[in-house]
Amino acid sequence: MQTVYFRLSLTAEQIRSYYEGVARQVIVRASDGRRVQFPAQWLRRFVTLEGVHGLFEMRFGDDRKLIDFQRVGD
């Protein structure tokens, strides 16, 4: 299993493009330097009036399929 940590700081305006379907994928730089791409729909449960902010954790199985995606800090 692999674990990837990354920070996100998206304003409400920025996250709107994901909701409107203009942007379907999010690309981030993980804390270990890896580039990680994932479907924007995974962020929906973390959206607030201010946007999406915080430290996130993604865990993948050996087959590279997502096991867990959660916010773990500010």
C-alpha positions as CSV (number, residue, x, y, z in Angstrom):
1,M,0.0,0.0,0.0
2,Q,1.2,3.5,-0.8
3,T,0.2,6.7,1.0
4,V,0.5,10.2,-0.5
5,Y,0.1,13.5,1.3
6,F,-0.6,16.8,-0.3
7,R,-1.9,20.3,0.6
8,L,-4.7,22.0,-1.3
9,S,-5.8,25.6,-1.1
10,L,-8.6,26.2,-3.7
11,T,-10.8,29.3,-3.4
12,A,-14.6,29.0,-3.9
13,E,-14.1,30.5,-7.4
14,Q,-11.5,27.9,-8.3
15,I,-13.6,25.0,-7.1
16,R,-16.6,26.2,-9.0
17,S,-14.9,25.2,-12.3
18,Y,-14.8,21.6,-11.0
19,Y,-18.5,21.7,-10.1
20,E,-19.4,23.2,-13.5
21,G,-17.5,20.4,-15.3
22,V,-15.0,22.7,-16.9
23,A,-12.2,20.9,-15.0
24,R,-12.6,17.2,-14.4
25,Q,-9.2,16.3,-13.0
26,V,-7.1,17.8,-10.2
27,I,-3.3,17.6,-10.4
28,V,-1.3,18.2,-7.3
29,R,2.3,17.9,-6.2
30,A,2.6,15.5,-3.2
31,S,4.8,16.2,-0.2
32,D,7.4,13.7,-1.6
33,G,7.5,15.5,-4.9
34,R,5.3,13.1,-6.9
35,R,2.7,14.5,-9.3
36,V,-0.7,13.0,-8.5
37,Q,-3.8,13.3,-10.6
38,F,-7.3,12.4,-9.5
39,P,-11.0,13.0,-10.4
40,A,-12.3,16.3,-9.1
41,Q,-15.4,14.6,-7.8
42,W,-13.3,13.2,-4.9
43,L,-13.2,16.7,-3.4
44,R,-16.9,17.3,-3.2
45,R,-17.3,16.3,0.4
46,F,-14.6,18.7,1.5
47,V,-16.0,21.9,-0.2
48,T,-16.9,24.7,2.1
49,L,-18.0,28.3,1.4
50,E,-14.3,29.2,1.4
51,G,-13.3,26.5,-1.1
52,V,-11.2,23.5,-0.3
53,H,-8.2,23.8,2.1
54,G,-6.1,21.5,4.1
55,L,-3.7,18.5,4.2
56,F,-5.0,15.4,2.5
57,E,-4.1,11.8,2.5
58,M,-4.6,9.3,-0.3
59,R,-4.0,5.6,0.1
60,F,-3.6,3.2,-2.8
61,G,-3.4,-0.5,-3.0
62,D,-0.6,-2.3,-4.9
63,D,-2.8,-2.3,-8.0
64,R,-2.8,1.6,-7.7
65,K,-6.5,1.7,-7.0
66,L,-7.7,4.2,-4.4
67,I,-8.4,2.7,-1.0
68,D,-9.0,5.9,1.0
69,F,-9.1,9.7,0.5
70,Q,-9.4,12.0,3.5
71,R,-8.6,15.4,4.9
72,V,-6.1,14.9,7.8
73,G,-5.3,18.5,8.8
74,D,-5.4,22.2,8.2
